[in-house]
Amino acid sequence: MSSKVRPWNLPKNIKKIFYKLKKPQIVGPLKCKKMWKVICVEKIEKGNKKDYEKIKKGLKEVFKKKFSINRFNNRCKRFI
């Protein structure tokens, strides 16, 4: 299976490892829910304008969802 990976799609434990990568390599085994995975990172790319345009709509939804969750949590804190 081959696909581009975006940071917001990764579980926290895997995200930490991916941010530390400086070069392509095999990573794992990594615990992901009830499974273990070994991932082959073939290429590390920085984003660019063309890439941003492809993901812009989805990115807006990710931030909107995070903002809503944070706002909800802040409101709940008032009642605790």
N, C-alpha and C positions, 0 to 999 in steps of 0.2 A: 504494500500500500504506500502510495506517495502523496503527500499533500503539504501545503504551506501551513505552518503553525503560527497562530497569533497568540500573544501573551495572555489575553483574557480567556482563551479557551482551555488553559492548562490548570490542573489542580495546583494548589499552593506548593506542595512538596516538589513537584516537577518543575514548576515555574522558577523556583530558587536555583535549581541546577542549570536550567537553560540560560538564565541570565549570566551565569558565570562562564559559559562556554566562550572561548576565544577562537576556536578553530573546529572544523568538522571532525567528528569522532563518534564512537559508539558509546552510548550511555545506558547504564542499567546493571542489574535489574532494578526497576523502579516499581514501587507499590502504587497501583491505581485501582481504587475501590477494592474489589475482591480478586484482582488479577495482578500479575507481575508482568512488566513489559521491558523489552530491550529495544532501544530506539537508535537508529543510525541517522545521525545528523550529517547530511551531505553538503549542505551549503548554508552559510549564515549571511543574510543580506540586511542591509539597513533599508528602511522604508524610503520611498521616493514619491513624487507627485502623482505619477501614474498609479502606483500601488494604493496611495491614499484615496484617490477617486473611486477605486473599486470597492473599498471597505467603508467609505464615509457614512453611508446610511446605517450600516450595522453598528458602527462605532457610536453614532448618536444614540442608538437604542441602548447600548451597553452603559453609557454614561447617564442616560436618563433613568435607567433602572437603578443604578448605584445611587444616584441622587435621591430617588424616591425612598429607597431603603434607609439611607442615612437620615432623611427627614422624618421618616416614620419612627426610627429608633430614638431620635432626639425628642420627639413628642412624647414617646412612652416613658422616657427618663423623668419627665415632670411628674409622673404619677407614682414613681417608685420612692 
